[in-house]
Amino acid sequence: MTLTPDIRWIDTPEALDAACAEVAQAEVIALDTEFFREKTFHPVPALIQFSAGGPAWLVDPLAVDCTEAFRRLLGEGPLKLLHASSEDLEVLAHWADMAVAPLVDTQVAQALLGEDPAMGYQRLVQHWTGEVLPKDETRSDWLQRPLSDAQCLYAALDVVFLLKVWEHQREALDRLDRRGWLEADCRELLAQALRSEETDGQWYRRHRQLWRLSPRQIEAYRLLTTWREGEARRRNLPRGWLVNDRVLFGIAERMPESRYQLAEVEDIKPSLIKRDGDTLMELVKQARQCEAESLPPALPSPMAGEYKRRMKALKRVVNEHAERLGVAPEVLMRRRDLEALVAADLADEPLPLPEGWRGECLAAPLQQALEEVEVE
C-alpha cells in the first residue's frame, strides 16, 4: 500500500457534508482524532480524520462545527474503526455531541488475538502489513494552522491503514470464533464512555492504598474526589492542576478539624487552602458526621494471609485459562476485578463474577477456587 494517500482538507460545512455523502454507503469507516488537553479537563479537538478506503478526509474542527450529516455517520450505518479509542470517543462526544456506534477498537481486537493487549498503532500496522509508518509528528502542535505536509500525511495514515489492519484482524477473529467477543467488548467500551460523566463519585475506588483508610476516612476521600471531579469539569482544568490524588488522600487520612491541621497535610499548597480550604474542611466535616450505617465498608488488607491465598487461587485460574486461550491474563480479568472478588468473598457478600463470554470461561472455576480456599 502506498504511503502517499489522497488527502482532502475540510474546513466548511458544505465540504464536510459532501464527504459524508461519499462514504455514507460504505460498510466500514476508519476514524481518528488529534487533540490537545495538557491545560484543560476536556480535550480540545484539533483534527478529525476519516476514510472509507478512498480519500483520507481531514476535518478542521477549529474552522467547522459538526454537521447533522457527520452525526448520522457517527451514530448510524457503517461500522466505525478506531484504535485505542477511549480518548477519541471523548473528543468526538464533545465535538459532535454524539456517541459512536457501531464500533470496533482494533487494539481490543488485537488483544483477543493473543498479542500485546496495549499494542500501539505503528506496531499494529507493521505487524499486519509490513509497512513502517512515520512517527515524527506524534507530539507535534496539532492546533497550529496551517498544518505541515508531514502532519497531514501522519494524520491521514492513521486512518488509511486502519482499514487494511481490520481486514486481517477480522479474518483471524473469525478463524478463532471470537468476533462475538470483540463485539461484546466494544459495546462495553461505548457503555463506559457514556457512563464516564455519570460516575464522578466512583473515582475514589481507583486509589491503590484505599485499604489503609477506615470507613469514615474512605467516605472523606470519596467526597473529596467527587468534589474535585465536578470542579475540574466546571473550571476545565486537569485534575492534578486543581489538586492531586496524593493531597486528597492525605486530607482523608488526617481528617483535619482546622485550617492549621489542613496546612500540615503533606504537599498541600497554600493557594489551595486559600481558595478552597473552607470547602475541603466542610467535606471532611460531612464525612465525620455521616451515620455509621451509611459509610463505605472497610477494605481488606492485601497483606493478610487470607487475602493473599484467595488472590493466588484466582490468579491461577485466570492464568490457566489465558494460556489455554492464548491471550494475556489481563485481557480476561483486570486486577481490580480480582480484588473485588476477594473483598466480596471475605465479606461474605455476593461475588461480582464476570459475565458474558468471560463469565462462560471463568465464573464457575473462579467460584470453585474460592470455595476450595475456604475449606483449606
The 8 nearest C-alpha neighbors of each residue, nearest first, counted from 0:
[[1, 2, 130, 128, 160, 3, 163, 4],
 [0, 2, 3, 4, 130, 159, 156, 160],
 [1, 3, 4, 0, 156, 132, 152, 130],
 [4, 2, 1, 5, 152, 6, 156, 0],
 [5, 3, 6, 2, 1, 54, 55, 155],
 [4, 6, 54, 55, 7, 3, 53, 155],
 [5, 7, 55, 54, 4, 56, 8, 155],
 [8, 6, 56, 57, 55, 9, 54, 5],
 [7, 9, 57, 56, 58, 6, 10, 59],
 [10, 8, 58, 14, 57, 11, 15, 59],
 [9, 11, 59, 62, 63, 58, 8, 12],
 [10, 12, 14, 13, 63, 9, 15, 62],
 [13, 11, 15, 14, 63, 16, 66, 10],
 [14, 12, 16, 11, 15, 17, 10, 18],
 [13, 15, 17, 11, 16, 12, 9, 18],
 [14, 16, 12, 18, 17, 13, 9, 19],
 [15, 17, 19, 13, 18, 14, 68, 12],
 [18, 16, 14, 20, 19, 15, 13, 21],
 [17, 19, 21, 15, 20, 16, 14, 22],
 [20, 18, 16, 22, 21, 17, 23, 69],
 [19, 21, 17, 23, 18, 22, 16, 68],
 [22, 20, 18, 19, 23, 17, 24, 25],
 [21, 23, 25, 19, 24, 20, 51, 18],
 [24, 22, 20, 25, 19, 21, 72, 77],
 [25, 23, 22, 26, 77, 21, 76, 20],
 [24, 26, 22, 27, 23, 77, 51, 28],
 [25, 27, 77, 78, 24, 28, 76, 51],
 [28, 26, 78, 77, 25, 79, 51, 29],
 [29, 27, 51, 79, 50, 80, 78, 77],
 [28, 30, 80, 158, 50, 49, 79, 161],
 [31, 29, 49, 81, 48, 80, 158, 28],
 [30, 32, 48, 47, 81, 158, 49, 87],
 [33, 31, 47, 46, 87, 48, 34, 30],
 [32, 34, 46, 45, 44, 47, 141, 31],
 [33, 35, 44, 45, 43, 42, 32, 46],
 [34, 36, 43, 42, 37, 44, 45, 33],
 [37, 35, 42, 39, 38, 43, 41, 40],
 [36, 38, 39, 35, 237, 40, 42, 236],
 [37, 39, 36, 236, 237, 40, 35, 235],
 [40, 38, 236, 36, 235, 237, 41, 37],
 [41, 39, 237, 236, 235, 232, 231, 42],
 [40, 42, 39, 235, 43, 36, 232, 236],
 [43, 41, 36, 35, 90, 34, 44, 40],
 [42, 44, 35, 34, 36, 45, 41, 90],
 [45, 43, 34, 46, 90, 42, 60, 33],
 [46, 44, 34, 33, 142, 141, 60, 43],
 [45, 47, 33, 59, 32, 58, 44, 60],
 [46, 48, 32, 58, 57, 31, 33, 59],
 [49, 47, 57, 31, 56, 30, 32, 58],
 [50, 48, 30, 29, 56, 55, 158, 31],
 [49, 51, 55, 29, 52, 28, 158, 54],
 [52, 50, 28, 53, 22, 27, 29, 25],
 [51, 53, 50, 54, 159, 162, 28, 55],
 [52, 54, 51, 50, 55, 5, 159, 4],
 [55, 53, 5, 6, 56, 50, 7, 52],
 [54, 56, 50, 6, 155, 49, 5, 7],
 [55, 57, 7, 49, 48, 54, 6, 8],
 [58, 56, 48, 8, 47, 9, 7, 55],
 [57, 59, 9, 47, 46, 60, 48, 8],
 [58, 60, 46, 10, 61, 62, 9, 63],
 [61, 59, 63, 62, 46, 58, 45, 64],
 [62, 60, 59, 63, 45, 44, 64, 46],
 [63, 61, 60, 10, 59, 64, 11, 58],
 [62, 64, 60, 10, 11, 61, 12, 59],
 [65, 63, 60, 66, 62, 12, 94, 61],
 [64, 66, 95, 69, 63, 94, 67, 70],
 [67, 65, 68, 69, 64, 70, 12, 16],
 [68, 66, 70, 69, 71, 65, 16, 72],
 [67, 69, 71, 66, 70, 16, 19, 72],
 [68, 70, 72, 71, 66, 67, 19, 73],
 [71, 69, 67, 73, 72, 68, 74, 97],
 [72, 70, 68, 74, 69, 73, 75, 67],
 [71, 73, 69, 70, 75, 74, 68, 23],
 [74, 72, 99, 70, 71, 75, 69, 100],
 [73, 75, 100, 71, 99, 72, 70, 98],
 [76, 74, 71, 72, 73, 77, 100, 101],
 [75, 77, 78, 72, 74, 23, 26, 101],
 [78, 76, 26, 27, 25, 79, 28, 75],
 [77, 79, 27, 101, 102, 28, 26, 80],
 [78, 80, 102, 28, 29, 27, 101, 77],
 [81, 79, 29, 103, 30, 104, 102, 28],
 [82, 80, 104, 30, 84, 31, 29, 105],
 [81, 83, 105, 104, 84, 106, 120, 80],
 [84, 82, 106, 85, 104, 81, 105, 107],
 [83, 85, 87, 82, 81, 86, 88, 104],
 [86, 84, 88, 87, 83, 89, 192, 188],
 [85, 87, 89, 88, 84, 90, 83, 42],
 [88, 86, 90, 84, 89, 85, 32, 91],
 [89, 87, 91, 85, 86, 90, 84, 92],
 [88, 90, 86, 92, 87, 91, 93, 85],
 [91, 89, 87, 93, 88, 92, 42, 44],
 [92, 90, 94, 88, 93, 95, 89, 87],
 [91, 93, 96, 89, 97, 95, 90, 94],
 [94, 92, 96, 90, 91, 95, 89, 97],
 [95, 93, 91, 92, 96, 90, 65, 44],
 [94, 96, 97, 65, 91, 92, 93, 70],
 [97, 95, 92, 93, 94, 91, 98, 70],
 [96, 98, 92, 95, 70, 99, 74, 91],
 [97, 99, 92, 74, 100, 73, 96, 88],
 [100, 98, 73, 74, 101, 97, 102, 88],
 [101, 99, 102, 74, 73, 98, 75, 79],
 [100, 102, 78, 79, 99, 103, 74, 77],
 [103, 101, 79, 100, 78, 80, 185, 99],
 [104, 102, 80, 185, 105, 79, 81, 101],
 [103, 105, 81, 82, 107, 106, 80, 84],
 [104, 106, 108, 82, 107, 109, 103, 81],
 [105, 107, 109, 108, 82, 104, 83, 118],
 [108, 106, 110, 105, 104, 109, 111, 116],
 [109, 107, 105, 111, 106, 110, 181, 104],
 [108, 110, 112, 106, 111, 107, 114, 105],
 [109, 111, 116, 107, 114, 112, 113, 108],
 [112, 110, 108, 109, 113, 326, 107, 181],
 [113, 111, 109, 110, 114, 108, 326, 172],
 [112, 114, 326, 325, 111, 110, 327, 109],
 [113, 115, 110, 112, 109, 116, 326, 111],
 [114, 116, 118, 117, 110, 113, 109, 327],
 [117, 115, 110, 118, 114, 109, 330, 106],
 [116, 118, 115, 119, 106, 110, 107, 83],
 [119, 117, 115, 116, 106, 123, 122, 120],
 [120, 118, 122, 121, 123, 117, 106, 83],
 [119, 121, 123, 122, 124, 118, 82, 157],
 [122, 120, 124, 123, 119, 132, 125, 131],
 [123, 121, 125, 120, 124, 119, 126, 118],
 [122, 124, 120, 126, 121, 125, 119, 118],
 [125, 123, 121, 126, 127, 122, 128, 120],
 [124, 126, 129, 130, 122, 128, 123, 127],
 [127, 125, 123, 124, 122, 129, 128, 130],
 [126, 128, 124, 125, 164, 129, 123, 167],
 [129, 127, 125, 130, 124, 126, 164, 163],
 [130, 128, 125, 126, 127, 131, 124, 123],
 [129, 131, 125, 128, 132, 124, 0, 126],
 [132, 130, 125, 129, 133, 121, 124, 122],
 [131, 133, 121, 130, 134, 156, 124, 125],
 [134, 132, 135, 131, 153, 136, 121, 137],
 [133, 135, 136, 137, 132, 153, 121, 138],
 [134, 136, 137, 133, 138, 139, 149, 153],
 [135, 137, 139, 138, 134, 150, 153, 149],
 [138, 136, 134, 135, 139, 153, 150, 133],
 [139, 137, 136, 140, 135, 141, 134, 33],
 [138, 140, 136, 137, 141, 150, 135, 142],
 [141, 139, 142, 143, 138, 136, 35, 146],
 [142, 140, 143, 45, 139, 33, 34, 146],
 [141, 143, 45, 140, 144, 35, 34, 146],
 [144, 142, 141, 140, 145, 146, 45, 147],
 [145, 143, 146, 142, 141, 147, 140, 61],
 [144, 146, 143, 147, 142, 148, 141, 150],
 [147, 145, 144, 150, 143, 151, 148, 141],
 [146, 148, 150, 149, 151, 145, 144, 152],
 [147, 149, 151, 150, 152, 146, 153, 145],
 [150, 148, 152, 147, 151, 153, 136, 146],
 [151, 149, 153, 147, 148, 152, 136, 146],
 [150, 152, 148, 154, 153, 149, 155, 147],
 [153, 151, 155, 149, 150, 154, 156, 148],
 [152, 154, 150, 156, 151, 155, 149, 157],
 [155, 153, 151, 157, 152, 156, 150, 48],
 [156, 154, 152, 157, 55, 153, 158, 151],
 [155, 157, 159, 158, 153, 154, 160, 152],
 [156, 158, 154, 155, 159, 160, 153, 161],
 [159, 157, 161, 29, 156, 160, 155, 30],
 [160, 158, 156, 161, 157, 162, 155, 50],
 [161, 159, 163, 162, 158, 156, 164, 157],
 [160, 162, 158, 164, 163, 159, 29, 165],
 [161, 163, 165, 160, 164, 159, 29, 166],
 [164, 162, 160, 166, 165, 161, 167, 159],
 [165, 163, 161, 167, 162, 166, 127, 160],
 [164, 166, 168, 162, 167, 163, 169, 161],
 [165, 167, 163, 169, 164, 168, 170, 162],
 [168, 166, 170, 165, 164, 169, 171, 163],
 [169, 167, 165, 171, 170, 166, 172, 164],
 [168, 170, 172, 166, 171, 167, 165, 173],
 [169, 171, 173, 167, 168, 172, 174, 166],
 [172, 170, 168, 174, 173, 169, 167, 175],
 [173, 171, 177, 169, 175, 178, 174, 170],
 [172, 174, 176, 170, 175, 171, 178, 169],
 [173, 175, 171, 172, 176, 170, 177, 169],
 [176, 174, 172, 173, 177, 171, 178, 112],
 [175, 177, 173, 174, 172, 178, 179, 180],
 [178, 176, 172, 180, 179, 175, 173, 181],
 [177, 179, 181, 180, 172, 173, 176, 182],
 [180, 178, 182, 177, 181, 183, 176, 356],
 [181, 179, 177, 183, 178, 182, 184, 356],
 [182, 180, 184, 178, 179, 183, 108, 185],
 [181, 183, 179, 185, 184, 180, 186, 178],
 [182, 184, 186, 180, 181, 185, 179, 187],
 [185, 183, 187, 181, 186, 182, 180, 188],
 [186, 184, 188, 182, 187, 183, 103, 181],
 [187, 185, 183, 189, 188, 184, 182, 190],
 [186, 188, 190, 184, 185, 189, 191, 183],
 [189, 187, 185, 191, 186, 190, 192, 184],
 [188, 190, 192, 186, 187, 191, 193, 185],
 [189, 191, 187, 193, 192, 188, 194, 186],
 [192, 190, 194, 188, 189, 193, 195, 187],
 [191, 193, 189, 195, 190, 194, 188, 88],
 [194, 192, 190, 191, 195, 189, 196, 98],
 [193, 195, 191, 197, 192, 196, 190, 198],
 [194, 196, 192, 197, 193, 198, 191, 199],
 [197, 195, 194, 198, 199, 193, 192, 228],
 [196, 198, 194, 195, 199, 193, 200, 201],
 [199, 197, 200, 201, 195, 196, 194, 202],
 [200, 198, 225, 201, 197, 228, 202, 196],
 [199, 201, 225, 198, 202, 221, 203, 224],
 [200, 202, 203, 198, 199, 204, 221, 225],
 [203, 201, 204, 200, 205, 199, 224, 225],
 [202, 204, 221, 201, 205, 224, 206, 220],
 [205, 203, 202, 206, 201, 209, 221, 207],
 [206, 204, 203, 202, 207, 201, 209, 335],
 [207, 205, 208, 209, 204, 203, 244, 202],
 [206, 208, 209, 205, 210, 204, 335, 211],
 [209, 207, 210, 206, 211, 212, 205, 248],
 [208, 210, 211, 206, 212, 207, 217, 298],
 [209, 211, 298, 208, 212, 300, 299, 297],
 [212, 210, 209, 208, 213, 300, 298, 299],
 [213, 211, 210, 216, 209, 217, 214, 252],
 [212, 214, 216, 215, 297, 217, 211, 210],
 [215, 213, 217, 297, 216, 295, 296, 294],
 [216, 214, 218, 217, 213, 286, 294, 219],
 [217, 215, 219, 213, 251, 218, 214, 212],
 [218, 216, 214, 220, 219, 215, 212, 213],
 [217, 219, 221, 215, 216, 220, 286, 222],
 [220, 218, 216, 286, 222, 251, 217, 221],
 [219, 221, 223, 217, 251, 218, 222, 224],
 [222, 220, 218, 203, 224, 219, 223, 225],
 [221, 223, 225, 219, 220, 224, 226, 218],
 [222, 224, 220, 226, 225, 221, 219, 227],
 [225, 223, 227, 221, 226, 222, 203, 228],
 [224, 226, 200, 222, 228, 227, 199, 223],
 [225, 227, 223, 229, 224, 228, 222, 230],
 [228, 226, 224, 230, 225, 229, 231, 223],
 [229, 227, 225, 231, 226, 230, 199, 224],
 [228, 230, 232, 226, 227, 231, 233, 225],
 [229, 231, 233, 227, 232, 228, 234, 226],
 [232, 230, 236, 228, 234, 235, 233, 229],
 [233, 231, 235, 229, 230, 234, 40, 228],
 [232, 234, 230, 235, 231, 229, 236, 228],
 [233, 235, 231, 236, 232, 230, 40, 39],
 [236, 234, 40, 232, 39, 231, 233, 41],
 [235, 237, 39, 40, 231, 234, 238, 38],
 [238, 236, 40, 240, 39, 239, 231, 38],
 [239, 237, 241, 240, 231, 236, 242, 243],
 [238, 240, 243, 242, 241, 237, 244, 236],
 [241, 239, 237, 238, 242, 236, 243, 38],
 [240, 242, 239, 238, 231, 236, 237, 243],
 [243, 241, 239, 240, 238, 246, 244, 247],
 [242, 244, 239, 245, 246, 238, 247, 241],
 [245, 243, 247, 246, 248, 242, 239, 224],
 [244, 246, 248, 243, 247, 249, 266, 242],
 [245, 247, 249, 248, 244, 243, 267, 250],
 [248, 246, 250, 244, 249, 245, 251, 223],
 [247, 249, 251, 245, 246, 250, 244, 220],
 [250, 248, 246, 252, 247, 251, 264, 245],
 [249, 251, 247, 253, 248, 252, 254, 264],
 [252, 250, 248, 216, 220, 254, 219, 249],
 [251, 253, 249, 250, 254, 216, 248, 212],
 [252, 254, 250, 255, 251, 249, 264, 260],
 [253, 255, 251, 250, 252, 283, 256, 216],
 [256, 254, 260, 261, 253, 257, 250, 280],
 [255, 257, 254, 260, 280, 258, 261, 284],
 [258, 256, 259, 260, 255, 261, 280, 262],
 [257, 259, 261, 260, 262, 276, 256, 255],
 [258, 260, 262, 257, 261, 263, 255, 256],
 [261, 259, 255, 263, 257, 262, 258, 256],
 [260, 262, 258, 263, 255, 259, 264, 257],
 [263, 261, 259, 260, 264, 258, 267, 272],
 [264, 262, 260, 261, 265, 259, 267, 266],
 [263, 265, 262, 261, 267, 249, 250, 266],
 [264, 266, 267, 263, 249, 246, 262, 245],
 [267, 265, 268, 264, 246, 245, 263, 249],
 [268, 266, 265, 264, 246, 262, 269, 271],
 [267, 269, 270, 271, 266, 272, 262, 242],
 [270, 268, 272, 271, 273, 267, 262, 274],
 [269, 271, 273, 268, 272, 274, 275, 267],
 [272, 270, 274, 268, 269, 273, 275, 276],
 [273, 271, 276, 269, 270, 275, 274, 268],
 [272, 274, 270, 271, 276, 275, 269, 277],
 [273, 275, 271, 272, 270, 276, 277, 269],
 [276, 274, 278, 272, 271, 277, 273, 279],
 [277, 275, 272, 279, 278, 273, 274, 280],
 [278, 276, 280, 279, 275, 281, 272, 274],
 [277, 279, 281, 275, 276, 280, 282, 283],
 [280, 278, 276, 282, 281, 277, 275, 283],
 [279, 281, 283, 277, 278, 282, 284, 276],
 [280, 282, 284, 278, 279, 283, 277, 285],
 [283, 281, 285, 279, 284, 280, 222, 278],
 [282, 284, 286, 280, 285, 281, 219, 254],
 [283, 285, 281, 287, 282, 286, 280, 288],
 [286, 284, 282, 288, 283, 287, 289, 281],
 [285, 287, 219, 283, 289, 284, 288, 218],
 [288, 286, 284, 285, 289, 283, 215, 219],
 [287, 289, 285, 286, 284, 290, 283, 291],
 [290, 288, 286, 287, 285, 291, 293, 294],
 [291, 289, 293, 292, 288, 294, 287, 286],
 [290, 292, 293, 294, 289, 215, 214, 288],
 [291, 293, 290, 294, 295, 289, 296, 214],
 [294, 292, 291, 290, 295, 289, 296, 218],
 [293, 295, 291, 292, 214, 218, 215, 296],
 [296, 294, 214, 218, 297, 293, 217, 215],
 [297, 295, 214, 298, 294, 213, 217, 293],
 [296, 298, 214, 213, 295, 299, 210, 212],
 [297, 299, 210, 296, 300, 342, 209, 211],
 [300, 298, 210, 342, 301, 297, 306, 345],
 [299, 301, 302, 303, 210, 298, 306, 211],
 [302, 300, 303, 306, 299, 307, 210, 304],
 [301, 303, 300, 304, 307, 306, 299, 305],
 [304, 302, 306, 301, 305, 300, 307, 299],
 [303, 305, 307, 306, 308, 302, 301, 309],
 [306, 304, 308, 307, 303, 309, 345, 372],
 [307, 305, 303, 309, 304, 308, 301, 310],
 [306, 308, 304, 310, 309, 305, 311, 303],
 [309, 307, 311, 305, 306, 310, 304, 312],
 [310, 308, 312, 306, 311, 307, 313, 341],
 [309, 311, 307, 313, 312, 308, 314, 306],
 [310, 312, 314, 308, 309, 313, 307, 315],
 [313, 311, 309, 315, 310, 314, 368, 308],
 [314, 312, 310, 316, 315, 311, 365, 309],
 [313, 315, 317, 311, 316, 312, 318, 310],
 [314, 316, 318, 312, 313, 317, 319, 311],
 [317, 315, 313, 319, 314, 318, 320, 365],
 [318, 316, 314, 320, 319, 315, 321, 328],
 [317, 319, 321, 315, 320, 328, 316, 314],
 [320, 318, 322, 316, 321, 317, 315, 323],
 [319, 321, 323, 317, 322, 318, 324, 316],
 [322, 320, 318, 324, 326, 328, 323, 319],
 [321, 323, 325, 319, 320, 324, 318, 326],
 [322, 324, 320, 321, 325, 319, 326, 318],
 [323, 325, 321, 322, 326, 320, 113, 319],
 [326, 324, 322, 113, 323, 321, 327, 112],
 [325, 327, 113, 321, 324, 111, 328, 322],
 [326, 328, 330, 329, 321, 113, 116, 325],
 [329, 327, 321, 330, 331, 318, 317, 326],
 [328, 330, 333, 332, 331, 327, 334, 116],
 [331, 329, 328, 327, 332, 326, 110, 116],
 [330, 332, 329, 328, 357, 321, 317, 333],
 [333, 331, 329, 330, 336, 328, 334, 337],
 [334, 332, 329, 336, 335, 337, 331, 330],
 [333, 335, 337, 336, 338, 332, 329, 339],
 [336, 334, 338, 337, 333, 339, 332, 205],
 [337, 335, 339, 333, 338, 334, 332, 340],
 [338, 336, 334, 340, 339, 335, 341, 333],
 [339, 337, 335, 341, 336, 340, 342, 334],
 [338, 340, 336, 342, 337, 341, 343, 335],
 [341, 339, 337, 343, 338, 342, 350, 351],
 [340, 342, 338, 344, 339, 343, 345, 309],
 [343, 341, 339, 345, 344, 340, 338, 346],
 [344, 342, 348, 346, 340, 341, 345, 350],
 [345, 343, 347, 341, 346, 342, 348, 340],
 [344, 346, 342, 347, 343, 341, 348, 299],
 [347, 345, 343, 344, 348, 342, 341, 299],
 [348, 346, 344, 345, 343, 349, 350, 342],
 [347, 349, 343, 346, 344, 350, 345, 342],
 [350, 348, 343, 351, 347, 344, 352, 346],
 [349, 351, 352, 343, 340, 348, 344, 366],
 [352, 350, 340, 349, 353, 339, 343, 336],
 [353, 351, 350, 362, 354, 358, 340, 365],
 [354, 352, 358, 357, 362, 351, 355, 361],
 [353, 355, 358, 357, 356, 352, 359, 362],
 [356, 354, 358, 357, 359, 353, 183, 180],
 [355, 357, 359, 358, 360, 180, 354, 183],
 [358, 356, 360, 359, 355, 354, 353, 361],
 [357, 359, 354, 353, 362, 361, 355, 360],
 [358, 360, 356, 357, 361, 362, 355, 354],
 [361, 359, 357, 358, 356, 362, 320, 363],
 [360, 362, 358, 364, 363, 357, 365, 359],
 [363, 361, 358, 365, 352, 364, 353, 366],
 [362, 364, 366, 365, 361, 367, 360, 358],
 [365, 363, 367, 366, 361, 362, 368, 316],
 [366, 364, 368, 362, 367, 363, 361, 313],
 [367, 365, 363, 369, 368, 364, 362, 370],
 [366, 368, 364, 370, 365, 369, 363, 371],
 [369, 367, 365, 371, 366, 370, 312, 364],
 [370, 368, 372, 366, 371, 367, 309, 373],
 [371, 369, 367, 373, 372, 368, 366, 374],
 [370, 372, 368, 369, 373, 374, 367, 375],
 [371, 373, 369, 375, 370, 374, 368, 309],
 [374, 372, 370, 371, 375, 369, 309, 368],
 [375, 373, 371, 372, 370, 369, 368, 367],
 [374, 372, 373, 371, 370, 308, 369, 305]]
